[in-house]
Amino acid sequence: MTQNKTRSIYNSIVSTHLIILILATLIIGIVYTIRQNGELTSDKDFMLLELLFPLIAVSSFIVSHFIGKNKLNTLDKQAKLQVKLSTFKQIKVIQWVSLFGSVILASVGFLISGQQNLLLYAMMIGVMILYFRPIKARVIEDLNLSSEESDAFAQNDND
């Protein structure tokens, strides 16, 4: 029963990541298509956006990272594996959503200004979302699981 619960929590983490990644990709593609097919012109008055959006993206990710680290530090080491995985899911969703918000912001900035760098920023942030995917080894490392917990968690692959 606990193996099924552990597996379902991990599968929900993976599913959430895939949904956020697909939505980010769709937003970038849709905004690019709208911008290329429309008769919108580039506006040099929005050059400040090229500096502002990366700063917002980096600062939001740093804040979400520190929120996640703080939440991991307050996690009880004796808690059940399911509780630890649920906390890990919350942390990762916060990080992915902060990156996703940056993708939306950069995409809208590209749509408004026509600055190609904003679209590139959005694509790079999309790659960052892909990089922070939920790998079992990273879950074990981030949660600092004991050997018994990591064996139970990794055993889901063999079922």
C-alpha positions in Angstrom: 0.0 0.0 0.0 2.8 2.4 0.9 4.6 1.5 -2.3 1.5 2.4 -4.4 1.1 5.7 -2.5 4.8 6.5 -3.0 4.6 5.6 -6.7 1.4 7.7 -7.2 3.0 10.8 -5.5 6.1 10.4 -7.7 4.0 10.0 -10.8 2.0 13.1 -9.9 5.3 15.0 -9.6 6.4 13.8 -13.0 2.9 14.6 -14.5 2.9 18.1 -13.0 6.4 18.8 -14.5 5.3 17.6 -17.9 2.2 19.7 -17.9 4.1 22.8 -17.0 6.8 22.1 -19.6 4.2 21.5 -22.3 2.3 24.7 -21.4 5.5 26.7 -21.5 6.4 25.2 -24.9 2.9 26.0 -26.2 2.9 29.5 -25.0 6.3 30.2 -26.6 5.1 28.6 -29.9 1.8 30.5 -29.9 3.3 33.8 -29.2 6.0 33.3 -31.8 3.4 32.4 -34.4 1.2 35.3 -33.5 4.1 37.7 -33.7 5.4 36.3 -37.0 2.0 36.2 -38.7 0.8 39.5 -37.4 1.6 42.9 -38.7 3.1 44.0 -35.4 6.2 46.1 -35.6 9.2 46.1 -33.3 9.3 49.0 -30.9 12.7 50.2 -29.7 11.0 52.0 -26.8 10.8 48.7 -25.0 14.6 48.1 -24.9 14.4 48.2 -21.1 12.4 45.0 -21.1 15.4 43.1 -22.4 17.2 44.0 -19.1 14.2 43.8 -16.8 12.8 40.4 -17.7 16.0 38.4 -17.1 16.4 40.1 -13.7 12.8 39.3 -12.8 13.3 35.7 -13.9 16.5 35.2 -12.0 15.2 36.9 -8.9 11.9 34.9 -8.8 13.8 31.6 -9.2 16.3 32.6 -6.5 13.4 33.4 -4.1 11.6 30.1 -5.0 14.9 28.2 -4.4 15.3 29.7 -1.0 11.7 29.1 -0.1 12.3 25.4 -1.1 15.5 25.1 0.8 13.8 26.6 3.9 10.9 24.2 3.6 13.4 21.2 3.2 15.3 22.4 6.3 12.1 22.5 8.4 11.0 19.0 7.2 11.1 16.4 10.0 13.8 13.8 9.2 11.6 11.1 10.9 8.5 11.9 8.7 7.1 9.2 6.5 8.4 8.9 2.9 5.0 10.0 1.5 5.1 13.2 3.6 8.6 13.9 2.4 7.6 13.3 -1.3 4.6 15.6 -0.9 6.8 18.3 0.5 9.2 17.8 -2.4 6.3 18.1 -4.8 5.3 21.4 -3.3 8.8 22.7 -3.5 9.3 21.7 -7.1 5.9 23.1 -8.1 6.8 26.5 -6.6 10.1 26.5 -8.6 8.5 25.4 -11.8 5.7 27.9 -11.6 8.2 30.7 -10.9 10.0 29.7 -14.1 6.7 29.3 -15.9 5.7 32.8 -14.9 9.0 34.1 -16.3 8.2 32.3 -19.6 4.8 34.0 -19.8 6.3 37.4 -18.9 9.1 37.1 -21.5 6.7 35.8 -24.1 4.3 38.7 -23.5 7.2 41.1 -23.6 8.2 39.7 -27.0 4.6 40.0 -28.2 4.5 43.6 -27.2 7.9 44.8 -28.1 9.1 42.4 -30.8 12.5 42.1 -29.2 13.9 38.7 -30.3 16.0 38.4 -27.1 12.8 38.1 -25.0 11.8 35.1 -27.0 15.2 33.6 -26.5 15.0 34.3 -22.8 11.6 32.5 -22.7 13.1 29.5 -24.6 16.1 29.4 -22.2 13.8 29.4 -19.2 11.9 26.6 -20.8 15.1 24.6 -21.0 15.7 25.4 -17.3 12.3 23.9 -16.6 13.4 20.8 -18.5 16.7 20.7 -16.6 14.9 20.7 -13.2 12.9 17.6 -14.0 12.1 15.2 -11.2 14.8 12.5 -11.4 14.7 9.8 -8.7 18.3 10.3 -7.8 17.8 14.0 -7.4 14.7 13.4 -5.2 16.8 11.0 -3.0 19.6 13.6 -2.7 17.4 16.6 -2.1 15.3 14.9 0.6 18.4 13.3 2.1 16.6 10.0 2.3 18.0 7.2 4.5 19.2 4.0 2.8 15.9 2.2 3.6 13.8 5.0 2.3 15.9 5.4 -0.9 15.7 1.6 -1.4 11.9 1.7 -1.0 11.7 4.7 -3.3 13.9 3.2 -6.0 12.1 -0.1 -5.7 9.2 1.4 -7.6 11.2 0.9 -10.8 11.3 -2.8 -10.4 7.6 -3.3 -10.0 
